[in-house]
Amino acid sequence: MGGRSNKVKETLLSCLKNWNFMVGFVILLSVILVAVFADVIAPYDYTDQLVGAKYTAPCAEFWFGTDELGRDVFSRTIYGTRITLWVAFLGATLQLVIGVTVGLICGYFGKWVDRVFSFLTDLTWCIPGTILALAVVTLIGKGLTNSVIAISLVSWASYARPIRAKTMSLKTMSFVETGAAFGESAFSLMFRYIFPNVVPSLIVMVSMSLPGTILSTTTLSFLGLGSQAPSPDWGLALSNGINYIGRAPWLSIFPGIALVYTVIGFNLLGEGLRDVLDPHMKAQ
């Protein structure tokens, strides 16, 4: 226990010394706080109409201006953080469940099981993600949740392949073979013995893939297949704002800045975690 505690302390100290991690952490912490306290920060509800004149430019009363329905853009942008974090959480969960399960099964059982699932993984990997996601959304219908499901169904392969490789190397380790000798089931060996040893790599993979999930879902909302009105989704805001870019550019500028700010936070946090947790990066 003492050795594990020292290792945790060493990891935390490494994170604190990593510039990318700290900046990304501060950015994401600010996004989370805004999402949690959106009701307090936003002066209006995101559905309130005609709180100001239509197309009011940014001013002291309306910091981000108003849209074509007189809604406060600042309030809608603030509430949009909740949607973005929900997308990140749901997308990461679905991708982890599918990708980790497939990767563990392929790596542990091998043979024809590995060939079948690896073929499905490679097939999913080689098809452009946005095109496949569009096809899935067309089949299951529009909506934010359906968009996240579609993105997850085409993105899980990025988890399955590295987990498969790590499982293949870990299953020959002495602690796994000892568990098998004592009659542990294949399920137990995969999820009690092997899975805990791939968690550090999973943390890095999740943090690096979340920006892509957010951007892909935003793309579907921009195309009208994700969030639907009157949702304050940033992708939907960009789609609506593009129609008024000459008359009211703030409709697109502020949701776009919020999206870039959040994605940069995830990217920096992911790079910092990779530097700290990835042994290959440590060796360089």
Buried (B, 14 or more C-beta within 10 A) or exposed (E): EEEEEEEEEEBEEBBEEBEBBBBBBEBBEBBBEBBEEBEEBBBBBBBBBEBBEEBBEBEEEBBBBBBBBBBBBBBBBBBBBBBBBBBBEBBBEBBBEBBBBBBBBBBBBBEEEBEEBBEEBEEBBEBEBBEBBBBBBEEBEBBBBBBBBBBBBBBBBBBBBBBBBBBBEBBEEEEBEEBBEEEBEEEBBBBEBBBEBBEBBBBBBBBBBBBBBBBBBBBBBBBEBBBEEBBBBBBBBBBBBEEBEEEBBBBBBBBBEBBEBBBBBBBBBBBBBBBBBBEEEEEE
